Amino acid sequence: MKYIESLSKFYPFLQGSECRKLTGGLINSTWLAENDGTKYVIQLVSPIFKPQVSNDVMRITSHLASKGLRCFKVIPEKGGNSYCMLDGHSFRVIEFLDGSFPTEKMAFECGEHLARFHGALVDFPHNFENIRVIHDTYRHLENMHLAVETHKDHKLYPEAREMAELIKQEILPFMPTDDTKYVLHGDPKPENFLVSDAGITLIDLDTCGHHDFDGECGDALRAFSNSNGKFDVAAFGRFISGYNSARTPNFPVLDLNAPFSIMRITLELASRFCADSLNESYFGWDENSFPTRGHHNLARCKDQFNFAMEVKSTLF
């Protein structure tokens, strides 16, 4: 990692660390650092977030810990700040927690944990310094429309335009109607649940903020019930049961709205990938498997759309 020496000036305990890049994240770049047997996680925070998002994350983790939820700690730099700036980039260091990502067989337990996470943040007193609207379906559809209108000379334009039309047609019955906001995670996919003998932890808290409940749970249901592109209706049901078993009265019962939520969010995600197949500016991509960022995002778009159609044929 080329920044390790410079980072050591802010985090002296990183001096001499061995680092390796961690894969899997679509937004932040992450490294595992190890020094004298102690492991740390270094994150280069994506510019889609304000640097101050690390202040939010530090306060959230402290609040969750005070509620008895297992959570990583943000390690302040030597001046006490939650992050440092290098060459215009925002970096932070967090505690390493060992664990693995859950399978669909753990959908109940993860639904249960998400409900506890939501309940713990009901009285979170902090005004967020980084404000992001995660599941603004109307805005994402407009962004897709603008991308299609702007990039008519893009080599992927014909396929992207076709997908955009299909997405707009299919999502209409599932558009959101309730604008109530809660303090929620924002991206509760399996890769953001860390499972170990010590319990379950939600990670990647940059997306925490005031979000809508159906968007949050629809995203979780989409991710936990997608088994290699096939809809796992049993995992879908387990997640719902797990959530409702630990739900606090401040939140709706996850029940009749669930099929509409998963359809909305799956098609919303398809629209985001469709837009970035032309914009090629947001999501990370696998350079070893695809010739361009656009090709990878178009493949993702089609995968999500096809999954939505399978959900629709099963639940409606």
C-alpha atoms as a printed R data frame, in Angstrom:
    type eleno elety resid chain resno       x       y       z
1   ATOM     1    CA   MET     A     1   0.000   0.000   0.000
2   ATOM     2    CA   LYS     A     2   1.625   3.229  -1.144
3   ATOM     3    CA   TYR     A     3   0.111   5.392   1.614
4   ATOM     4    CA   ILE     A     4   1.252   3.323   4.592
5   ATOM     5    CA   GLU     A     5   4.247   5.526   5.461
6   ATOM     6    CA   SER     A     6   2.188   8.703   5.281
7   ATOM     7    CA   LEU     A     7  -0.618   7.111   7.269
8   ATOM     8    CA   SER     A     8   1.875   6.133   9.958
9   ATOM     9    CA   LYS     A     9   2.394   9.827  10.707
10  ATOM    10    CA   PHE     A    10  -1.260   9.994  11.765
11  ATOM    11    CA   TYR     A    11  -1.448   6.441  13.135
12  ATOM    12    CA   PRO     A    12   2.011   5.609  14.564
13  ATOM    13    CA   PHE     A    13   0.959   2.021  15.359
14  ATOM    14    CA   LEU     A    14   0.800   1.357  11.595
15  ATOM    15    CA   GLN     A    15   4.541   1.909  11.173
16  ATOM    16    CA   GLY     A    16   6.064  -1.207   9.618
17  ATOM    17    CA   SER     A    17   2.718  -2.891   9.022
18  ATOM    18    CA   GLU     A    18   2.234  -5.500   6.337
19  ATOM    19    CA   CYS     A    19  -0.798  -4.678   4.203
20  ATOM    20    CA   ARG     A    20  -2.923  -6.554   1.733
21  ATOM    21    CA   LYS     A    21  -5.872  -5.353  -0.312
22  ATOM    22    CA   LEU     A    22  -9.271  -6.759   0.598
23  ATOM    23    CA   THR     A    23 -11.679  -7.404  -2.245
24  ATOM    24    CA   GLY     A    24 -15.447  -7.417  -2.468
25  ATOM    25    CA   GLY     A    25 -16.433  -3.828  -1.686
26  ATOM    26    CA   LEU     A    26 -18.133  -1.821  -4.413
27  ATOM    27    CA   ILE     A    27 -17.452   1.623  -2.918
28  ATOM    28    CA   ASN     A    28 -14.622   2.021  -0.372
29  ATOM    29    CA   SER     A    29 -11.124   0.612  -0.918
30  ATOM    30    CA   THR     A    30 -10.002  -1.495   2.042
31  ATOM    31    CA   TRP     A    31  -6.727  -2.999   3.275
32  ATOM    32    CA   LEU     A    32  -5.887  -5.327   6.133
33  ATOM    33    CA   ALA     A    33  -2.838  -4.143   8.066
34  ATOM    34    CA   GLU     A    34  -0.968  -6.323  10.554
35  ATOM    35    CA   ASN     A    35   1.745  -5.225  12.956
36  ATOM    36    CA   ASP     A    36   3.172  -7.265  15.840
37  ATOM    37    CA   GLY     A    37   0.244  -9.672  15.663
38  ATOM    38    CA   THR     A    38  -2.417  -6.966  15.813
39  ATOM    39    CA   LYS     A    39  -4.702  -6.451  12.836
40  ATOM    40    CA   TYR     A    40  -6.303  -3.225  11.684
41  ATOM    41    CA   VAL     A    41  -8.524  -2.282   8.766
42  ATOM    42    CA   ILE     A    42  -7.558   0.742   6.673
43  ATOM    43    CA   GLN     A    43 -10.256   2.293   4.524
44  ATOM    44    CA   LEU     A    44  -9.880   4.823   1.750
45  ATOM    45    CA   VAL     A    45 -13.333   6.374   1.918
46  ATOM    46    CA   SER     A    46 -15.022   6.905  -1.421
47  ATOM    47    CA   PRO     A    47 -15.428  10.537  -2.525
48  ATOM    48    CA   ILE     A    48 -19.181   9.921  -2.790
49  ATOM    49    CA   PHE     A    49 -19.087  10.447   0.988
50  ATOM    50    CA   LYS     A    50 -17.973  13.606   2.737
51  ATOM    51    CA   PRO     A    51 -14.828  13.002   4.829
52  ATOM    52    CA   GLN     A    52 -16.941  13.813   7.885
53  ATOM    53    CA   VAL     A    53 -18.852  10.566   7.367
54  ATOM    54    CA   SER     A    54 -16.213   9.000   9.626
55  ATOM    55    CA   ASN     A    55 -17.443  11.253  12.448
56  ATOM    56    CA   ASP     A    56 -20.907   9.787  11.919
57  ATOM    57    CA   VAL     A    57 -19.530   6.248  11.914
58  ATOM    58    CA   MET     A    58 -17.564   6.839  15.123
59  ATOM    59    CA   ARG     A    59 -20.654   8.151  16.914
60  ATOM    60    CA   ILE     A    60 -22.854   5.336  15.608
61  ATOM    61    CA   THR     A    61 -20.450   2.627  16.767
62  ATOM    62    CA   SER     A    62 -20.177   4.221  20.212
63  ATOM    63    CA   HIS     A    63 -23.966   4.413  20.477
64  ATOM    64    CA   LEU     A    64 -24.432   0.803  19.376
65  ATOM    65    CA   ALA     A    65 -21.835  -0.369  21.889
66  ATOM    66    CA   SER     A    66 -23.676   1.514  24.649
67  ATOM    67    CA   LYS     A    67 -26.777  -0.487  23.712
68  ATOM    68    CA   GLY     A    68 -24.924  -3.779  24.004
69  ATOM    69    CA   LEU     A    69 -24.565  -4.506  20.296
70  ATOM    70    CA   ARG     A    70 -21.271  -5.952  19.098
71  ATOM    71    CA   CYS     A    71 -19.564  -3.452  16.823
72  ATOM    72    CA   PHE     A    72 -16.143  -2.449  15.550
73  ATOM    73    CA   LYS     A    73 -14.416   0.679  16.867
74  ATOM    74    CA   VAL     A    74 -13.137   3.603  14.828
75  ATOM    75    CA   ILE     A    75  -9.549   4.216  15.929
76  ATOM    76    CA   PRO     A    76  -8.813   7.955  16.062
77  ATOM    77    CA   GLU     A    77  -5.629   9.344  14.592
78  ATOM    78    CA   LYS     A    78  -3.095  10.807  17.015
79  ATOM    79    CA   GLY     A    79  -4.882  14.164  17.031
80  ATOM    80    CA   GLY     A    80  -8.144  12.537  18.073
81  ATOM    81    CA   ASN     A    81  -9.905  12.844  14.724
82  ATOM    82    CA   SER     A    82 -11.901   9.997  13.194
83  ATOM    83    CA   TYR     A    83 -10.064  10.278   9.866
84  ATOM    84    CA   CYS     A    84  -7.090  11.865   8.145
85  ATOM    85    CA   MET     A    85  -6.604  13.436   4.727
86  ATOM    86    CA   LEU     A    86  -3.815  12.452   2.303
87  ATOM    87    CA   ASP     A    87  -3.539  13.799  -1.243
88  ATOM    88    CA   GLY     A    88  -7.165  14.851  -1.106
89  ATOM    89    CA   HIS     A    89  -8.301  11.380   0.006
90  ATOM    90    CA   SER     A    90 -10.046  10.551   3.268
91  ATOM    91    CA   PHE     A    91  -8.672   7.592   5.243
92  ATOM    92    CA   ARG     A    92  -9.802   5.986   8.464
93  ATOM    93    CA   VAL     A    93  -8.613   3.043  10.531
94  ATOM    94    CA   ILE     A    94 -10.993   0.697  12.302
95  ATOM    95    CA   GLU     A    95 -10.694  -2.271  14.611
96  ATOM    96    CA   PHE     A    96 -10.414  -5.627  12.872
97  ATOM    97    CA   LEU     A    97 -13.176  -8.069  13.744
98  ATOM    98    CA   ASP     A    98 -12.801 -11.661  12.664
99  ATOM    99    CA   GLY     A    99 -15.758 -13.426  11.128
100 ATOM   100    CA   SER     A   100 -17.417 -14.571   7.941
101 ATOM   101    CA   PHE     A   101 -20.356 -13.514   5.827
102 ATOM   102    CA   PRO     A   102 -23.664 -15.294   6.431
103 ATOM   103    CA   THR     A   103 -25.319 -17.700   4.036
104 ATOM   104    CA   GLU     A   104 -29.015 -17.660   3.205
105 ATOM   105    CA   LYS     A   105 -29.409 -20.302   5.942
106 ATOM   106    CA   MET     A   106 -28.740 -17.530   8.482
107 ATOM   107    CA   ALA     A   107 -31.467 -15.258   7.123
108 ATOM   108    CA   PHE     A   108 -33.514 -15.581  10.332
109 ATOM   109    CA   GLU     A   109 -30.596 -14.589  12.578
110 ATOM   110    CA   CYS     A   110 -29.634 -11.675  10.333
111 ATOM   111    CA   GLY     A   111 -33.221 -10.440  10.170
112 ATOM   112    CA   GLU     A   112 -33.311 -10.627  13.945
113 ATOM   113    CA   HIS     A   113 -30.063  -8.663  14.219
114 ATOM   114    CA   LEU     A   114 -31.240  -5.980  11.788
115 ATOM   115    CA   ALA     A   115 -34.329  -5.457  13.955
116 ATOM   116    CA   ARG     A   116 -32.114  -5.056  17.032
117 ATOM   117    CA   PHE     A   117 -29.853  -2.670  15.108
118 ATOM   118    CA   HIS     A   118 -32.882  -0.571  14.164
119 ATOM   119    CA   GLY     A   119 -34.154  -0.604  17.728
120 ATOM   120    CA   ALA     A   120 -30.785   0.496  19.103
121 ATOM   121    CA   LEU     A   121 -30.770   3.570  16.862
122 ATOM   122    CA   VAL     A   122 -34.269   4.775  17.747
123 ATOM   123    CA   ASP     A   123 -32.824   7.289  20.215
124 ATOM   124    CA   PHE     A   124 -29.601   8.042  18.319
125 ATOM   125    CA   PRO     A   125 -29.106  11.765  19.079
126 ATOM   126    CA   HIS     A   126 -26.643  12.740  16.361
127 ATOM   127    CA   ASN     A   127 -27.377  14.971  13.391
128 ATOM   128    CA   PHE     A   128 -25.558  13.339  10.494
129 ATOM   129    CA   GLU     A   129 -22.717  15.324   8.944
130 ATOM   130    CA   ASN     A   130 -22.868  13.234   5.783
131 ATOM   131    CA   ILE     A   131 -26.407  13.156   4.397
132 ATOM   132    CA   ARG     A   132 -27.235  10.646   1.678
133 ATOM   133    CA   VAL     A   133 -30.631   9.550   0.458
134 ATOM   134    CA   ILE     A   134 -30.132   5.869  -0.330
135 ATOM   135    CA   HIS     A   135 -33.411   4.581  -1.736
136 ATOM   136    CA   ASP     A   136 -34.859   7.558  -3.587
137 ATOM   137    CA   THR     A   137 -36.432   5.433  -6.301
138 ATOM   138    CA   TYR     A   138 -37.770   8.404  -8.249
139 ATOM   139    CA   ARG     A   139 -34.323  10.008  -8.346
140 ATOM   140    CA   HIS     A   140 -32.630   6.792  -9.456
141 ATOM   141    CA   LEU     A   141 -35.104   6.379 -12.307
142 ATOM   142    CA   GLU     A   142 -34.509   9.976 -13.348
143 ATOM   143    CA   ASN     A   143 -30.746   9.396 -13.260
144 ATOM   144    CA   MET     A   144 -31.196   6.360 -15.493
145 ATOM   145    CA   HIS     A   145 -33.295   8.408 -17.908
146 ATOM   146    CA   LEU     A   146 -30.659  11.168 -18.000
147 ATOM   147    CA   ALA     A   147 -27.877   8.649 -18.617
148 ATOM   148    CA   VAL     A   148 -29.767   7.176 -21.560
149 ATOM   149    CA   GLU     A   149 -30.475  10.628 -22.993
150 ATOM   150    CA   THR     A   150 -26.886  11.822 -22.492
151 ATOM   151    CA   HIS     A   151 -24.904   8.851 -23.824
152 ATOM   152    CA   LYS     A   152 -26.530   8.018 -27.141
153 ATOM   153    CA   ASP     A   153 -23.088   7.568 -28.704
154 ATOM   154    CA   HIS     A   154 -21.981   5.008 -26.073
155 ATOM   155    CA   LYS     A   155 -21.304   1.556 -27.487
156 ATOM   156    CA   LEU     A   156 -23.596  -0.002 -24.882
157 ATOM   157    CA   TYR     A   157 -26.409   2.481 -25.536
158 ATOM   158    CA   PRO     A   158 -28.763   0.134 -27.460
159 ATOM   159    CA   GLU     A   159 -28.708  -2.527 -24.743
160 ATOM   160    CA   ALA     A   160 -28.857   0.004 -21.914
161 ATOM   161    CA   ARG     A   161 -31.815   1.796 -23.496
162 ATOM   162    CA   GLU     A   162 -33.688  -1.501 -23.868
163 ATOM   163    CA   MET     A   163 -33.060  -2.373 -20.224
164 ATOM   164    CA   ALA     A   164 -34.134   1.119 -19.118
165 ATOM   165    CA   GLU     A   165 -37.485   0.723 -20.870
166 ATOM   166    CA   LEU     A   166 -38.082  -2.681 -19.293
167 ATOM   167    CA   ILE     A   167 -37.190  -1.404 -15.817
168 ATOM   168    CA   LYS     A   168 -39.499   1.621 -16.091
169 ATOM   169    CA   GLN     A   169 -42.364  -0.595 -17.212
170 ATOM   170    CA   GLU     A   170 -41.955  -3.204 -14.483
171 ATOM   171    CA   ILE     A   171 -41.322  -0.902 -11.511
172 ATOM   172    CA   LEU     A   172 -44.482   1.221 -11.840
173 ATOM   173    CA   PRO     A   173 -46.724  -0.909  -9.542
174 ATOM   174    CA   PHE     A   174 -44.069  -0.912  -6.825
175 ATOM   175    CA   MET     A   175 -43.196   2.774  -6.475
176 ATOM   176    CA   PRO     A   176 -42.984   4.058  -2.861
177 ATOM   177    CA   THR     A   177 -45.907   5.864  -1.243
178 ATOM   178    CA   ASP     A   178 -44.720   6.305   2.377
179 ATOM   179    CA   ASP     A   179 -42.034   8.934   3.040
180 ATOM   180    CA   THR     A   180 -41.602   8.219   6.775
181 ATOM   181    CA   LYS     A   181 -37.902   8.163   7.682
182 ATOM   182    CA   TYR     A   182 -36.028   6.251  10.386
183 ATOM   183    CA   VAL     A   183 -32.341   6.026  11.331
184 ATOM   184    CA   LEU     A   184 -31.344   2.876   9.440
185 ATOM   185    CA   HIS     A   185 -28.279   1.124   8.034
186 ATOM   186    CA   GLY     A   186 -28.912   1.884   4.369
187 ATOM   187    CA   ASP     A   187 -27.245  -1.196   2.860
188 ATOM   188    CA   PRO     A   188 -28.096  -4.355   4.862
189 ATOM   189    CA   LYS     A   189 -26.806  -6.961   2.419
190 ATOM   190    CA   PRO     A   190 -25.143 -10.208   3.606
191 ATOM   191    CA   GLU     A   191 -21.664  -8.816   2.895
192 ATOM   192    CA   ASN     A   192 -22.331  -6.179   5.551
193 ATOM   193    CA   PHE     A   193 -23.169  -8.757   8.239
194 ATOM   194    CA   LEU     A   194 -20.144 -10.257   9.968
195 ATOM   195    CA   VAL     A   195 -20.802 -13.533  11.782
196 ATOM   196    CA   SER     A   196 -18.555 -15.104  14.428
197 ATOM   197    CA   ASP     A   197 -18.807 -17.066  17.657
198 ATOM   198    CA   ALA     A   198 -19.104 -13.703  19.418
199 ATOM   199    CA   GLY     A   199 -22.264 -12.823  17.521
200 ATOM   200    CA   ILE     A   200 -23.361 -10.813  14.491
201 ATOM   201    CA   THR     A   201 -22.067  -7.359  13.611
202 ATOM   202    CA   LEU     A   202 -23.244  -4.945  10.944
203 ATOM   203    CA   ILE     A   203 -20.347  -3.248   9.165
204 ATOM   204    CA   ASP     A   204 -19.951  -0.569   6.459
205 ATOM   205    CA   LEU     A   205 -21.871   2.074   8.375
206 ATOM   206    CA   ASP     A   206 -21.147   4.960   5.982
207 ATOM   207    CA   THR     A   207 -24.652   4.552   4.581
208 ATOM   208    CA   CYS     A   208 -26.381   5.009   7.943
209 ATOM   209    CA   GLY     A   209 -28.857   7.855   7.968
210 ATOM   210    CA   HIS     A   210 -32.523   8.726   7.713
211 ATOM   211    CA   HIS     A   211 -34.040   6.241   5.257
212 ATOM   212    CA   ASP     A   212 -37.391   4.642   4.498
213 ATOM   213    CA   PHE     A   213 -38.260   1.325   6.111
214 ATOM   214    CA   ASP     A   214 -39.512  -0.433   2.978
215 ATOM   215    CA   GLY     A   215 -36.350   0.484   1.101
216 ATOM   216    CA   GLU     A   216 -34.145  -0.826   3.896
217 ATOM   217    CA   CYS     A   217 -35.960  -4.125   4.305
218 ATOM   218    CA   GLY     A   218 -36.532  -4.587   0.588
219 ATOM   219    CA   ASP     A   219 -32.786  -4.317   0.061
220 ATOM   220    CA   ALA     A   220 -32.085  -6.896   2.752
221 ATOM   221    CA   LEU     A   221 -34.720  -9.271   1.403
222 ATOM   222    CA   ARG     A   222 -33.362  -8.905  -2.109
223 ATOM   223    CA   ALA     A   223 -29.847  -9.762  -1.018
224 ATOM   224    CA   PHE     A   224 -30.650 -12.610   1.362
225 ATOM   225    CA   SER     A   225 -33.080 -14.382  -0.966
226 ATOM   226    CA   ASN     A   226 -30.867 -14.198  -4.067
227 ATOM   227    CA   SER     A   227 -29.164 -17.581  -4.322
228 ATOM   228    CA   ASN     A   228 -26.932 -17.392  -7.388
229 ATOM   229    CA   GLY     A   229 -29.615 -15.515  -9.286
230 ATOM   230    CA   LYS     A   230 -32.447 -17.764  -8.107
231 ATOM   231    CA   PHE     A   231 -35.147 -16.588  -5.716
232 ATOM   232    CA   ASP     A   232 -34.933 -18.495  -2.421
233 ATOM   233    CA   VAL     A   233 -38.456 -18.053  -1.074
234 ATOM   234    CA   ALA     A   234 -37.554 -19.969   2.105
235 ATOM   235    CA   ALA     A   235 -34.759 -17.497   2.934
236 ATOM   236    CA   PHE     A   236 -37.190 -14.667   2.143
237 ATOM   237    CA   GLY     A   237 -39.594 -16.043   4.744
238 ATOM   238    CA   ARG     A   238 -36.876 -16.724   7.312
239 ATOM   239    CA   PHE     A   239 -35.602 -13.143   7.152
240 ATOM   240    CA   ILE     A   240 -39.122 -11.776   7.643
241 ATOM   241    CA   SER     A   241 -39.718 -14.083  10.622
242 ATOM   242    CA   GLY     A   242 -36.371 -13.154  12.164
243 ATOM   243    CA   TYR     A   243 -36.995  -9.441  11.815
244 ATOM   244    CA   ASN     A   244 -40.482  -9.607  13.296
245 ATOM   245    CA   SER     A   245 -39.251 -11.720  16.229
246 ATOM   246    CA   ALA     A   246 -37.025  -8.864  17.450
247 ATOM   247    CA   ARG     A   247 -38.883  -5.840  16.036
248 ATOM   248    CA   THR     A   248 -39.419  -2.875  18.341
249 ATOM   249    CA   PRO     A   249 -42.849  -1.178  18.374
250 ATOM   250    CA   ASN     A   250 -41.316   1.864  16.667
251 ATOM   251    CA   PHE     A   251 -41.170  -0.025  13.362
252 ATOM   252    CA   PRO     A   252 -43.832  -1.594  11.132
253 ATOM   253    CA   VAL     A   253 -44.403  -5.335  11.003
254 ATOM   254    CA   LEU     A   254 -42.496  -6.755   8.044
255 ATOM   255    CA   ASP     A   255 -45.279  -8.664   6.335
256 ATOM   256    CA   LEU     A   256 -47.655  -7.743   3.511
257 ATOM   257    CA   ASN     A   257 -45.385  -4.939   2.298
258 ATOM   258    CA   ALA     A   258 -42.406  -7.277   1.877
259 ATOM   259    CA   PRO     A   259 -43.158  -8.534  -1.678
260 ATOM   260    CA   PHE     A   260 -43.622  -4.962  -2.893
261 ATOM   261    CA   SER     A   261 -40.436  -3.838  -1.136
262 ATOM   262    CA   ILE     A   262 -38.220  -6.519  -2.667
263 ATOM   263    CA   MET     A   263 -39.578  -5.814  -6.156
264 ATOM   264    CA   ARG     A   264 -39.074  -2.069  -5.817
265 ATOM   265    CA   ILE     A   265 -35.517  -2.279  -4.538
266 ATOM   266    CA   THR     A   266 -34.382  -4.992  -6.948
267 ATOM   267    CA   LEU     A   267 -35.600  -2.956  -9.918
268 ATOM   268    CA   GLU     A   268 -34.209   0.230  -8.378
269 ATOM   269    CA   LEU     A   269 -30.783  -1.415  -8.171
270 ATOM   270    CA   ALA     A   270 -31.145  -2.565 -11.772
271 ATOM   271    CA   SER     A   271 -31.790   1.066 -12.742
272 ATOM   272    CA   ARG     A   272 -28.641   2.200 -10.931
273 ATOM   273    CA   PHE     A   273 -26.506  -0.380 -12.707
274 ATOM   274    CA   CYS     A   274 -28.176   0.556 -15.997
275 ATOM   275    CA   ALA     A   275 -27.284   4.225 -15.502
276 ATOM   276    CA   ASP     A   276 -23.690   3.414 -14.601
277 ATOM   277    CA   SER     A   277 -23.297   1.122 -17.606
278 ATOM   278    CA   LEU     A   278 -23.306   4.406 -19.537
279 ATOM   279    CA   ASN     A   279 -21.926   6.869 -16.956
280 ATOM   280    CA   GLU     A   280 -19.133   4.472 -15.860
281 ATOM   281    CA   SER     A   281 -18.403   6.608 -12.821
282 ATOM   282    CA   TYR     A   282 -19.852   5.068  -9.656
283 ATOM   283    CA   PHE     A   283 -19.633   1.322  -9.060
284 ATOM   284    CA   GLY     A   284 -16.385  -0.604  -8.867
285 ATOM   285    CA   TRP     A   285 -15.802  -3.362 -11.394
286 ATOM   286    CA   ASP     A   286 -13.914  -6.589 -12.020
287 ATOM   287    CA   GLU     A   287 -11.195  -5.777 -14.547
288 ATOM   288    CA   ASN     A   288 -10.292  -9.452 -14.889
289 ATOM   289    CA   SER     A   289 -13.770 -10.532 -15.981
290 ATOM   290    CA   PHE     A   290 -15.098  -7.591 -18.011
291 ATOM   291    CA   PRO     A   291 -13.531  -5.360 -20.687
292 ATOM   292    CA   THR     A   292 -14.983  -2.146 -19.222
293 ATOM   293    CA   ARG     A   293 -16.838  -0.826 -16.184
294 ATOM   294    CA   GLY     A   294 -19.857  -0.364 -18.442
295 ATOM   295    CA   HIS     A   295 -19.948  -4.020 -19.451
296 ATOM   296    CA   HIS     A   296 -19.813  -5.142 -15.820
297 ATOM   297    CA   ASN     A   297 -22.596  -2.772 -14.804
298 ATOM   298    CA   LEU     A   298 -24.786  -3.828 -17.725
299 ATOM   299    CA   ALA     A   299 -24.352  -7.465 -16.681
300 ATOM   300    CA   ARG     A   300 -25.288  -6.526 -13.117
301 ATOM   301    CA   CYS     A   301 -28.333  -4.661 -14.405
302 ATOM   302    CA   LYS     A   302 -29.545  -7.701 -16.331
303 ATOM   303    CA   ASP     A   303 -28.912  -9.994 -13.371
304 ATOM   304    CA   GLN     A   304 -31.018  -7.824 -11.056
305 ATOM   305    CA   PHE     A   305 -33.799  -7.459 -13.611
306 ATOM   306    CA   ASN     A   306 -33.964 -11.204 -14.220
307 ATOM   307    CA   PHE     A   307 -34.028 -11.820 -10.484
308 ATOM   308    CA   ALA     A   308 -36.916  -9.362 -10.105
309 ATOM   309    CA   MET     A   309 -38.865 -11.229 -12.756
310 ATOM   310    CA   GLU     A   310 -38.360 -14.496 -10.867
311 ATOM   311    CA   VAL     A   311 -39.532 -12.859  -7.630
312 ATOM   312    CA   LYS     A   312 -42.576 -11.509  -9.454
313 ATOM   313    CA   SER     A   313 -43.507 -14.903 -10.871
314 ATOM   314    CA   THR     A   314 -43.242 -16.442  -7.386
315 ATOM   315    CA   LEU     A   315 -44.924 -13.833  -5.177
316 ATOM   316    CA   PHE     A   316 -47.494 -12.202  -7.460
